[in-house]
Amino acid sequence: MKQFNEYNELVEGKFGSIYDMKDIKTLADAEDPEIVISGMGTMKLSTAKQRIVEIYKDLFRDAVQSLKNKSDFAENQLSIVQGRLTSFVGAVADVEVEMRRPQYKRKLTMLKKKRWRSL
């Protein structure tokens, strides 16, 4: 069965995950965890979401500029969309799925209780 699970991970291709569950000590860390994006490195979840917005803004700006210059927009931007945007969006989606799992929710609940007791 273990070989089958490894095969699924290879076929589906995981873009990202939470960096280190043991590193999450506070509620703020749990709500905005450090994530690993394959091929890119580590960053906070909020930073990855901001980066996706920046990529879309750059894509829009380049599309408007290509209309003015009558250049080949689609050919030039295809590699950007396939590379950076796919990695970031896939990583954020993978992390959000991981955050909906019972283990993560339990960790979040325990951190909330810990915070409540300290007040």
C-alpha positions in Angstrom: 0.0 0.0 0.0 2.9 2.4 0.7 4.1 2.1 -2.9 0.6 3.1 -4.1 0.6 6.2 -1.9 4.0 7.3 -3.2 2.8 6.7 -6.8 -0.2 9.0 -6.2 2.0 11.8 -4.9 4.2 11.5 -8.0 1.2 11.5 -10.4 -0.8 14.3 -8.7 2.2 16.5 -8.1 2.2 18.3 -4.8 3.0 22.0 -5.2 3.4 22.9 -1.6 2.9 22.1 2.1 3.2 23.6 5.5 6.9 23.9 6.3 7.1 22.5 9.9 4.1 21.7 12.0 6.3 21.6 15.1 7.3 25.2 14.5 3.8 26.5 15.0 3.7 27.8 18.6 1.2 30.7 18.5 -2.3 31.2 17.1 -0.9 33.8 14.6 1.5 31.2 13.3 -1.3 28.7 12.9 -3.5 31.2 10.9 -0.6 32.2 8.6 1.8 29.3 8.5 5.2 29.1 6.8 4.8 27.1 3.6 7.1 25.4 1.2 6.6 25.9 -2.5 8.3 23.3 -4.6 10.9 25.0 -6.8 10.5 28.4 -5.1 11.4 28.1 -1.4 9.6 29.0 1.8 7.3 32.0 2.7 4.3 32.9 4.7 0.9 31.9 3.3 -0.2 35.6 3.2 2.9 36.4 1.2 2.2 33.7 -1.3 -1.3 35.0 -1.8 0.0 38.6 -2.3 2.5 37.2 -4.8 -0.4 35.6 -6.8 -2.1 39.0 -6.9 1.1 40.7 -8.1 1.5 38.1 -10.9 -2.1 38.7 -12.0 -1.4 42.5 -12.0 1.8 42.1 -14.0 -0.1 39.8 -16.5 -2.9 42.5 -16.9 -0.4 45.3 -17.3 1.5 43.3 -20.0 -1.8 42.5 -21.8 -2.7 46.2 -21.9 0.8 47.1 -23.1 0.7 44.5 -25.8 -2.6 45.9 -27.1 -0.9 49.3 -27.5 2.2 47.9 -29.1 0.5 45.2 -31.2 2.9 42.6 -29.9 2.5 38.9 -29.4 1.2 38.8 -25.9 0.1 35.1 -25.7 3.4 33.6 -26.8 5.5 35.8 -24.5 3.3 35.3 -21.4 2.6 31.5 -21.7 5.8 30.5 -19.8 5.1 33.0 -17.0 1.6 31.7 -16.5 2.6 28.1 -16.6 5.6 28.5 -14.3 5.2 31.0 -11.5 1.4 31.3 -11.3 0.8 27.5 -11.4 3.4 26.9 -8.6 2.0 29.6 -6.3 -1.7 28.8 -6.9 -1.1 25.1 -6.5 0.9 25.5 -3.3 -1.8 27.8 -1.7 -4.5 25.2 -2.7 -2.5 22.3 -1.2 -1.8 24.2 2.0 -5.5 25.2 2.4 -6.5 21.5 2.0 -3.9 20.6 4.6 -5.3 23.3 6.9 -8.8 21.8 6.7 -7.5 18.4 8.0 -8.5 17.3 11.5 -4.9 17.3 12.8 -4.5 20.9 11.9 -7.8 21.9 13.2 -7.0 20.2 16.5 -3.7 22.1 16.7 -5.5 25.4 16.1 -8.1 24.5 18.8 -5.4 23.7 21.3 -3.6 27.0 20.6 -6.9 28.9 21.0 -7.5 27.2 24.4 -3.9 27.9 25.4 -4.3 31.6 24.5 -7.6 31.8 26.4 -6.1 30.3 29.5 -3.2 32.8 29.5 -5.6 35.8 29.4 
